[in-house]
Amino acid sequence: MDAPLSNYWVVEYHFNGDTFSVRKLSDYLTQSQGAFRKKRMFVSVILSMHPTRAGADESAEHWQQERNREPLSSQAQAIEFRRYLDG
């Protein structure tokens, strides 16, 4: 990899809102570590990582198009969330 990982951009999927975002890897780690320390659930995952913001934006658009083809209903989202709480 050409740059330190802290300079990379990530595509993040937010399960609770069924949304995608792009942010620096270092920001993602700060937020997830903060949630851990506060004993709060962090319901997002990294889907891809890119050395440039433009690459991450392009990837996020791809992920959004995929979600648009197969939407996640509120009911399906609630079932998955409930499974997580029960598990």
LINGINOR-V329468 format. One line per field, one symbol per residue. phi: phi as a letter, one per 30 degrees, with the letter a starting at -180 (. if undefined). A space follows every 50 residues. Layout:
phi = ???
This chain:
phi = .dceedddcbccccddchbbbbadeddeddddddddddhcdccbbdcabb dbdddddddddddddddddbdcdeddddddddedddd
